[in-house]
């Protein structure tokens, strides 16, 4: 079984951890920037998007009636 603990014999944690966390932060910012600049829906989402009228659902009529003497619950 290989462990990754030996990395700290090469790079001290006071250098490696800030580099690792900084690189994760930079990647996250770049991904968000790419989504913001390369899509049309994301800026529209931030602005509230296009308001659509609420759809009115029609209640369907029953297809057949119940036989006499049968009560629906």
C-alpha positions as CSV (number, residue, x, y, z in Angstrom):
1,X,0.0,0.0,0.0
2,X,1.5,3.3,-1.0
3,X,1.1,6.4,1.2
4,X,1.3,10.0,0.2
5,X,2.9,11.0,3.5
6,X,6.4,10.9,1.9
7,X,5.6,14.1,-0.1
8,X,6.2,16.1,3.1
9,X,9.8,14.9,3.1
10,X,10.3,16.8,-0.2
11,X,8.0,19.8,0.3
12,X,7.4,21.2,3.8
13,X,3.7,21.5,4.7
14,X,4.1,25.3,5.2
15,X,4.8,25.6,1.5
16,X,2.8,22.7,0.1
17,X,-0.5,23.3,1.7
18,X,-0.8,27.0,0.7
19,X,0.2,26.0,-2.9
20,X,-2.3,23.2,-3.0
21,X,-5.2,25.4,-1.6
22,X,-4.2,28.3,-3.8
23,X,-4.2,26.2,-6.9
24,X,-7.7,24.8,-6.0
25,X,-8.9,28.4,-5.5
26,X,-7.5,29.5,-8.9
27,X,-9.0,26.6,-10.7
28,X,-12.4,27.3,-9.1
29,X,-12.3,30.9,-10.1
30,X,-11.3,30.0,-13.7
31,X,-14.1,27.6,-14.0
32,X,-16.7,30.1,-12.8
33,X,-15.2,32.8,-15.1
34,X,-15.5,30.4,-18.0
35,X,-19.1,29.6,-17.3
36,X,-19.9,33.3,-16.9
37,X,-18.2,34.3,-20.1
38,X,-19.0,31.4,-22.4
39,X,-22.7,30.8,-21.7
40,X,-25.8,32.9,-22.3
41,X,-28.0,31.4,-19.6
42,X,-25.8,32.2,-16.6
43,X,-25.7,36.0,-16.9
44,X,-29.5,35.9,-17.6
45,X,-29.9,33.8,-14.5
46,X,-28.1,36.4,-12.4
47,X,-30.4,39.1,-13.9
48,X,-33.5,37.2,-13.1
49,X,-34.0,35.7,-16.6
50,X,-37.1,36.1,-18.8
51,X,-40.3,36.1,-16.9
52,X,-42.8,33.6,-18.3
53,X,-46.5,33.7,-17.8
54,X,-47.8,31.0,-15.5
55,X,-49.3,28.1,-17.4
56,X,-52.9,27.4,-16.6
57,X,-53.7,23.7,-16.4
58,X,-57.1,22.6,-17.5
59,X,-58.8,20.0,-15.4
60,X,-59.5,17.0,-17.7
61,X,-63.0,15.8,-17.9
62,X,-63.8,12.2,-16.9
63,X,-63.8,9.8,-19.8
64,X,-66.7,7.7,-18.5
65,X,-69.0,7.9,-15.6
66,X,-69.2,5.3,-12.8
67,X,-72.0,2.7,-12.9
68,X,-75.0,3.5,-10.8
69,X,-74.6,2.3,-7.2
70,X,-70.7,2.8,-7.2
71,X,-69.4,5.6,-5.0
72,X,-66.1,7.2,-5.7
73,X,-63.8,7.9,-2.8
